[in-house]
Each structure stands twice: as C-alpha cells, then as structure tokens.
Amino acid sequence: MVREIVFHLGDCKTGTTSVQSVLATGAWHSAAAQICYPARFNHIPLAKTLSVDSEKPFRDKRFQALRKDFDSSDADIGVVSAEHFEFVDPKALKAAIEEHLPAYAGRIRLVAYVRPHADRLVSTFAERSKKGLFQKPLAAMHKKLAEDGLLFYTPRFQAWRAAFGEAFTLRPFLRDALHRGDVVQDFFRFALSGADFTLTQPSQQNESLSVADVAMMRRLHNRIRHLGGGGKPLRQAQQALGWYLSDILAALPAVEGAEKPRLHRSLAHQVVETYKADAARLDEQFFDGQPLMQQALATAPEKAVEEPQSFRAVDHFSAAELRQIEAWAQLITRMISADGPHFMWAVRPEAQRGPKPGRG
C-alpha cells in the first residue's frame, strides 16, 4: 500500500502533458521515495466519471481499479494526474475518495497550477482552434470565457480549499515562481515533499504554435467539417487530430521569425479590466498577498501587438499551399469516414494507444 496519494488537478494549459510524460515513462529518480503512477498516460477517463454523464457509469470500476493499484503497490507515493479535474466539482471528488479510498484518509494531498489570465486566454484560443472547436476571432474568445466564468479563478479554487482544507495547494504557473523555473521540477518537488530527485529526460518544452500554424489548422478543420457533414463522431475525430497534429508541430524546430498568438492592445486592456479584481483576490487568498497574478495581468498590454492578428489561412499561405491543405483535408476526411475509431487510435503516439479498436 502506498503511503500517501497526490492528486495533480491541472489546470489545463499549465504543463500537465509534460508532467504526465515524465510520470508515465518513469523518467525521474530519487533515493528518498518511489512513485506509483497507474496510468498509460493520464487519468482523464477517471476524472470524467465525476463530471461527464456518459462516463459516470464507469466511476466505480475505474476508482476500484485505482484503489487496487495503490493497495498492491510498495511505492511510497501514488499519483493521479488529469487536467480534466479543472471541470470537476471538488465535492464530487471528495465523495469518491471517501467511498473508494477510505484507507487513505488524512494521507491525500492535492495540487493545482493556475496560469495568469491573459496568457490562459490566448492559450485557450489556440487550444480550441487547433481542435476545431472555435473559428471566431480572439476577441470573441475573451467574451465567451468571460460569460462562462472560466477565468474567474478565485471561486473555483476557494471551493477546492473548502472541500480539502490544507491538503489543497495552489501553485502559480509563473517561471520565476516555479522550482528551477519549470513546472515538472515544481511538481516533483511538491510530490516528494522537497526530497532530492533528478529527471532523467528533459522536460518537454515544445514551442507554442505560431499564428500561421493556428490559421492552417483552422482552415483544415473548417474543410473537414464541411466535407464530412458534421456530427459528434466527426467532431471527436477532429479533436484527436488537432491534439496530436499540434503536438507534432510544436515539437518541430520553430520557423525563424514566426509570429506567436498574442492579444492586441485594446483587447489586452479589456482583459485587465475584466480580471483585475479576481487577480487581486487570488493573490490575497492563495499567494500570501504577493501580487503574482496582478503583476502578470498588468503587463498584458505591454506584451500585446498594436492590431489584431489574422488567423485566416488566406493571409498566410499562397494559392499553391492552400491547395495542399485542401488535399490533406479531403484525404483525412476520407480516412475518418472510413473508420473513425481506428483513426482516433492511430493518430495517438504509440505509448498512449490502448487496444486497437475492433471492427463492427
């Protein structure tokens, strides 16, 4: 039985994939402790049983499997990692822990990372664009997230603290505040309670997508949706395509001088006004009054470009290049239509694939 369990809750866009890659490959070493990480790559399926109706019937089975893995391990620490916990009610996780992991009462710690508001807005825009989930301008994403309340962080993290008390820790996703300036280093320092450790492979530091990359993927998704006729199976396949194609793009050497997605100045000022009160509350309640989120937000207009960037493919690619994108869209649509489940399996890296889907 593991001595304690650490839940890594995300957030999305805070280096969770990098943390999970090191955990899944065992690319670390410590003489002080060992970690049990019972996941092919992450625990998103487990987390979804607490928030997605279609996944809730699998809750007992997945939590029982987790308990069995931890009960049978002689490691010191069990780790659960899923950025999808960002969308889970803390009370639901607490109830599941009490039901399925009662032997670990008092021996569970939780950690989440929070990304500054302006950076998270831009990152979410690129993320949803690359998955084919958003085709509108960046300003429209700001309006949507403000209406949805996703980036009003304080109430959500207050709920985690209310549910778990001092067992819950919030860390700022800021290079200067992270251990050795790296979220993977910071997570292992937290999980191992400050014990010495080394990483045996570099942390993933993939380049973020360029404006042209995002424009290309938006065009690709637009054409696939048009050619494929829409529907949930197609959307799911497009999300898988966007996720793993963007990983490949981000791992390739960056194009010199490529422009990265950024706020434009007038939008940056709107973002500051929208979130400045939340940033102040977050700093006061979680970071001992240090103005970490406030300072990061205040610098957003300084980092902004003067005019809105274009994410239209026609503004970045020649007629010949657009023709090639169209050809790829037609071919990919053909593959998805022929065997969507197998397509979603095949686009994953080999280490993240489950059993090959059967043919009906």
C-alpha positions in Angstrom: 0.0 0.0 0.0 1.3 3.5 -0.9 2.0 5.8 2.0 0.1 8.7 0.5 -1.7 9.8 -2.6 -1.1 13.0 -4.6 -3.8 14.3 -7.0 -2.4 16.6 -9.7 -5.5 18.6 -10.8 -4.2 20.6 -13.7 -5.2 23.3 -14.7 -5.4 22.9 -18.4 -2.5 24.7 -20.2 -0.2 24.5 -17.2 2.3 21.9 -18.5 0.3 18.9 -17.5 1.3 16.9 -20.5 5.0 17.4 -19.6 4.4 16.3 -16.1 2.4 13.2 -17.3 5.1 12.3 -19.8 7.8 12.1 -17.1 5.4 10.2 -14.8 4.3 7.7 -17.5 7.8 6.9 -18.7 9.4 6.9 -15.2 11.9 9.4 -16.3 13.0 10.5 -12.8 15.0 9.2 -9.9 15.0 9.7 -6.2 16.7 7.8 -3.4 14.2 9.1 -1.0 10.9 7.7 -2.4 9.2 5.8 -5.2 6.0 6.8 -7.1 3.2 4.5 -8.3 1.6 6.1 -11.4 -1.1 3.6 -12.7 -2.0 5.2 -16.0 -1.0 4.7 -19.6 -0.5 8.5 -19.8 -3.1 10.3 -17.6 -6.2 9.8 -15.5 -8.6 11.8 -17.7 -11.0 8.9 -18.0 -11.2 8.6 -14.2 -11.8 12.3 -13.8 -14.5 12.4 -16.4 -16.6 9.9 -14.4 -17.1 12.7 -12.0 -18.4 15.3 -14.5 -19.4 13.7 -17.8 -22.8 12.0 -17.7 -21.9 9.3 -20.3 -18.8 8.4 -18.2 -20.5 8.2 -14.8 -21.5 4.6 -15.2 -17.8 3.7 -15.2 -17.0 5.5 -11.9 -17.0 2.6 -9.6 -15.0 0.4 -11.9 -12.3 3.0 -12.5 -11.9 4.0 -8.9 -11.8 0.4 -7.7 -9.1 -0.3 -10.2 -7.1 2.7 -8.9 -7.5 1.5 -5.3 -6.3 -1.9 -6.3 -3.2 -0.5 -7.9 -2.4 1.7 -4.9 -3.2 -1.1 -2.4 -0.9 -3.6 -4.1 2.0 -1.2 -4.6 5.0 -1.0 -2.3 5.8 2.6 -3.6 5.8 5.5 -1.2 3.5 7.8 -3.2 0.6 7.2 -5.5 -0.1 9.9 -8.1 -3.2 10.7 -10.0 -2.9 13.3 -12.8 -5.7 14.7 -15.0 -6.2 18.3 -16.2 -9.9 17.5 -16.5 -10.2 17.9 -12.8 -10.5 21.6 -13.6 -14.1 20.8 -14.6 -14.9 18.6 -11.6 -16.9 19.7 -8.6 -14.4 19.3 -5.6 -17.3 17.8 -3.6 -17.7 15.0 -6.2 -14.0 14.1 -5.9 -14.1 14.2 -2.1 -17.1 11.9 -2.1 -15.4 9.5 -4.5 -12.3 9.4 -2.3 -14.3 8.8 0.8 -16.2 6.0 -0.9 -13.4 4.3 -2.8 -10.2 5.2 -0.9 -11.2 5.3 2.7 -8.0 3.7 3.9 -6.1 6.8 2.7 -8.0 9.3 4.8 -5.6 12.0 6.0 -3.0 10.8 3.6 -4.1 12.6 0.4 -2.6 15.9 -0.9 -3.8 17.8 -4.0 -2.1 20.4 -6.1 -3.3 22.6 -9.0 -1.4 25.2 -11.1 -3.0 28.4 -12.2 -1.9 30.3 -15.4 -2.2 34.1 -15.5 -5.4 35.3 -17.0 -4.1 36.9 -20.2 -1.8 34.0 -21.1 -4.6 31.5 -20.4 -7.0 33.4 -22.7 -4.5 33.2 -25.6 -3.6 29.6 -24.9 -7.2 28.6 -24.7 -8.0 30.3 -28.0 -5.1 28.4 -29.7 -6.1 25.1 -28.0 -9.8 25.3 -29.1 -8.8 26.4 -32.5 -6.4 23.5 -33.1 -9.1 21.1 -32.1 -11.6 22.5 -34.4 -13.8 23.8 -31.6 -13.5 27.6 -32.3 -13.4 29.6 -35.5 -14.2 33.1 -34.3 -11.7 35.9 -33.5 -9.6 36.1 -30.3 -11.9 38.9 -29.0 -14.8 36.6 -29.3 -13.0 34.0 -27.2 -12.5 36.7 -24.5 -16.2 37.5 -24.5 -17.1 33.8 -24.3 -14.7 33.0 -21.5 -15.9 36.0 -19.5 -19.5 34.9 -19.9 -18.7 31.3 -19.0 -16.6 32.4 -16.0 -13.8 30.0 -16.8 -11.0 32.5 -15.9 -12.6 33.9 -12.8 -10.4 31.6 -10.8 -10.9 32.6 -7.2 -14.3 31.0 -6.6 -13.3 27.7 -8.1 -10.1 27.4 -6.1 -11.9 28.5 -2.9 -14.2 25.5 -3.5 -11.2 23.2 -3.6 -9.9 24.7 -0.4 -13.3 24.4 1.3 -13.5 20.7 0.3 -10.0 19.7 1.2 -8.6 22.4 3.5 -4.8 22.5 3.9 -4.5 19.3 1.8 -5.0 21.5 -1.2 -2.2 23.6 -2.6 -2.4 26.2 -5.4 0.8 27.0 -7.3 1.3 29.9 -9.7 2.3 28.9 -13.3 5.0 31.5 -13.5 8.5 30.7 -14.4 10.0 32.9 -11.7 7.8 31.2 -9.0 8.3 27.6 -10.1 11.1 25.4 -8.7 14.0 25.7 -11.1 11.7 27.7 -13.4 10.0 24.5 -14.6 6.6 23.0 -13.8 7.8 19.4 -14.0 10.5 20.2 -11.4 8.0 22.0 -9.3 5.5 19.2 -9.3 8.1 16.6 -8.3 9.3 18.8 -5.6 5.8 19.0 -4.3 5.0 15.3 -4.7 8.2 14.3 -3.0 7.8 16.8 -0.2 11.1 18.5 -1.0 13.2 15.4 -1.2 16.1 15.4 -3.7 15.3 14.0 -7.2 16.6 14.2 -10.7 14.8 14.0 -14.0 16.4 11.5 -16.5 15.0 13.1 -19.6 14.5 16.8 -20.4 11.1 18.3 -19.5 9.0 18.8 -22.7 9.5 22.4 -23.7 7.7 22.3 -27.0 7.3 25.6 -28.9 3.8 27.0 -28.9 2.0 27.1 -32.2 2.6 30.1 -34.5 -0.2 32.3 -35.9 0.3 30.5 -39.2 0.1 27.1 -37.5 -3.2 28.1 -35.9 -4.5 29.5 -39.2 -3.6 26.3 -41.1 -5.4 24.1 -38.5 -8.5 26.3 -38.5 -8.6 26.0 -42.3 -8.1 22.3 -42.1 -10.8 21.8 -39.6 -13.2 24.0 -41.4 -12.8 22.0 -44.6 -13.1 18.6 -42.8 -16.3 19.7 -41.1 -17.7 20.8 -44.4 -16.6 17.7 -46.3 -17.6 15.3 -43.5 -21.0 16.8 -42.8 -20.6 17.4 -39.1 -21.8 15.2 -36.3 -20.4 14.1 -33.0 -18.1 11.2 -34.3 -16.5 13.7 -36.8 -16.0 16.3 -34.1 -14.4 13.7 -31.8 -12.0 12.6 -34.6 -11.2 16.3 -35.4 -10.3 16.9 -31.7 -8.0 13.9 -31.7 -6.4 15.1 -35.0 -5.9 18.6 -33.7 -4.4 17.5 -30.4 -1.8 15.2 -31.8 -1.0 17.1 -35.0 -0.4 20.2 -32.9 2.0 18.2 -30.7 4.0 17.2 -33.8 4.1 20.8 -35.0 5.1 22.1 -31.6 8.0 19.6 -31.4 9.4 20.6 -34.7 12.0 23.4 -34.9 10.3 26.7 -34.9 10.3 28.8 -38.1 12.6 31.8 -37.5 10.6 34.9 -37.0 7.3 33.1 -36.8 4.7 35.2 -35.0 3.1 33.8 -31.9 -0.6 34.4 -31.0 -0.9 37.5 -28.9 -3.5 39.9 -27.6 -3.9 43.2 -29.4 -3.6 46.3 -27.2 -7.2 47.3 -26.9 -8.2 43.7 -26.1 -5.4 43.5 -23.5 -6.8 46.5 -21.7 -10.3 44.9 -21.7 -8.8 41.7 -20.2 -7.1 43.7 -17.5 -10.3 45.4 -16.5 -12.2 42.1 -16.6 -9.9 40.2 -14.4 -8.1 42.6 -12.2 -10.3 42.1 -9.2 -10.0 38.3 -9.5 -6.2 38.5 -9.7 -6.1 40.6 -6.5 -8.4 38.1 -4.7 -6.3 35.2 -5.9 -3.1 36.8 -4.7 -4.5 37.7 -1.3 -6.1 34.3 -0.6 -3.6 31.9 -2.1 -0.2 33.6 -2.5 0.2 35.4 0.8 -0.6 38.8 -0.7 2.3 38.6 -3.2 1.0 40.4 -6.3 1.9 37.5 -8.6 -1.3 37.3 -10.7 -1.8 41.1 -10.5 1.6 41.8 -11.9 1.3 39.2 -14.7 -2.1 40.7 -15.7 -0.8 44.3 -15.6 1.9 43.5 -18.1 -0.5 42.2 -20.7 -0.9 45.5 -22.6 2.9 45.8 -22.8 3.2 42.4 -24.4 0.3 43.0 -26.8 0.6 43.8 -30.5 -1.0 47.0 -31.8 -3.6 45.5 -34.2 -5.5 42.2 -34.1 -3.7 39.3 -35.7 -5.3 37.5 -38.6 -5.9 33.8 -38.3 -7.3 33.4 -41.8 -5.3 31.0 -43.8 -5.6 33.1 -47.0 -3.5 35.8 -45.2 -0.6 33.4 -44.5 -0.5 30.9 -47.4 -0.2 31.0 -51.1 -2.7 29.6 -53.5 -0.5 26.5 -54.0 -0.2 26.0 -50.2 -4.0 26.4 -49.8 -4.4 23.7 -52.5 -2.2 21.4 -50.5 -4.2 22.0 -47.3 -7.4 21.2 -49.2 -5.9 17.9 -50.5 -5.0 16.9 -46.9 -8.4 17.8 -45.7 -10.0 15.6 -48.3 -7.7 12.7 -47.5 -8.2 13.0 -43.8 -12.0 13.2 -44.1 -11.9 10.1 -46.2 -9.9 8.2 -43.5 -12.2 9.4 -40.7 -15.3 8.5 -42.7 -14.0 5.0 -43.4 -13.1 4.1 -39.8 -13.3 6.9 -37.2 -12.5 4.9 -34.1 -9.4 3.4 -35.8 -8.4 6.9 -37.0 -8.6 8.3 -33.4 -6.5 5.4 -32.2 -3.9 5.7 -34.9 -3.2 9.4 -34.5 -2.0 8.9 -30.9 1.6 8.3 -30.1 2.2 4.6 -29.7 2.9 4.9 -26.0 -0.6 6.4 -25.5 -2.6 3.9 -27.5 -5.0 1.5 -25.9 -6.1 -1.8 -27.5 -6.7 -1.5 -31.2 -10.4 -0.8 -31.8 -12.3 -3.8 -33.3 -14.3 -3.5 -36.5 -18.0 -3.8 -36.2 
